[in-house]
């Protein structure tokens, strides 16, 4: 097979995900080159995620696939639009799906930066006096803003921090890799890390999953991860939410977790009927 062209955004995390995909293809004997693209979500840093809408970071790649400019697009799966017409993708093995709260040193109040109502609702349950403030930017930008004092804490996806080499997770504990300073931010050891379990903060549907858009993705597809992604997207649609709103949808292989308007519920997964029953409890 000829060398394939992998389309991706240009952020450090997006490139790390594209490189993970490239390694997966290489293990199948397929060479690749990475094509970086600036999306409308990257171009509009003034608007909130809910304002720019789903697809802001992904829609340009569909057009590039149709025109033959790239052979496969690599996305954070949670960024994909929620409609059934966007269910046709493949997956690499999932990383840790949970969120983490990074809290800076000498915190007297708790101004928490997050652009997600879902994360904000979870933090308010843990810390009722916390002030939830909007934040945009990539992982490095958000951490720099916290260290500069714009926020006392930020909530981020564990998977992104792990893929950037910033975070180590072992079970229910996590630590920062403060020795990794090149090409990124320096994280002082005074920063505390708190893992938010799905019982407290339900991950966004497909959080921690790298999606591959384009038929060539079938070469490296992880069937278990794809199954979880499709279950979570169905639950997300049943809840009527997306990753920019207040809904969370997570499947751990046995149990469904759902979050909406700050309320968290769970149920054993027993087929699509269990998705409907769980969603109906929020009505």
Protein Blocks (a to p, Z undefined) as FASTA:
>chain_A
ZZddddddfbfklmmmmmmmmmmmmmnopacdddddddfklmmmmbcfklnoghklmmmm
mmmmmnopambdcddfklpcfbfklmpccddddddfbdcddddehifbdcdddfbfklmm
mmmmmmmmbccdddeddfklmmmmmmnopambdcddfklmmmnopaccehjbccddfklm
ghpacddfkbccddddfklmccdehihiacdedjklmmmccfklmmmmmmmmmmmmmnop
afklmbdcddehjaccddeehiacddddebjklmmmmmmmmZZ
